Amino acid sequence: MSESAPDRPQPEASKNPAQGGPPLLDNPLWDYALARYAHPQTQAICLQWQNQFGADVNLLLACGWLALRQRRFNPASDFSAIDSWRAKIVLPLRTARNALNKQDCRQNALRQRILQLELAAERYEISLIYALLSGTGKEDLSAPQEAVKTVALCRRNLLDYFSRLNDAQEVNQAQLNLVAANLVMEM
């Protein structure tokens, strides 16, 4: 995700791609991502993993969301649409934004406009992730389920996600535990 999450966006009407329509931009995963990414420690560690390992912050957040629903992250799922969107849209926007000088007023104004586009692209990516994780829509993923070992499941989901990345075996275990706890803590 970008450096900071904005105010909660207005809902947009759309359909679930699993049902043949465009992705749901306003969905439970988006709401969860906004709330959890606002936690400073979680944000800092997720950005560190993004920079260090090339992790997708949206997928890291999805690991916690799945854990709250007592579901495992499946690294063998077909993430090609998500990976393609990230590579073709999100990362070029981030690269352009980071190339601009924060100190130059004219460049900073453009930088802020690109940041808004980047956030919109990330929101779309989350809608793709939500559609993938929701499958056919038969399973209700809107409400969390209660369980004693949710933090452990979130930790497992994060490790499963990291298995998709190169050089991610060096993940700091204390940071992993902290993020897992923050992603599933009561709000």
Secondary structure, 3 states (H helix, E strand, C coil): CCCCCCCCCCCCCCCCHHHCCCCCCCCHHHHHHHHHHCCHHHHHHHHHHHHHHCCCHHHHHHHHHHHHCCCCCCCCCCCHHHHHHHHHHHHHHHHHHHHCCCCCHHHHHHHHHHHHHHHHHHHHHHHHHHHHHHCCCCCCCCCCCCCCCHHHHHHHHHHHHHCCCCCHHHCCHHHHHHHHHHHHCCC
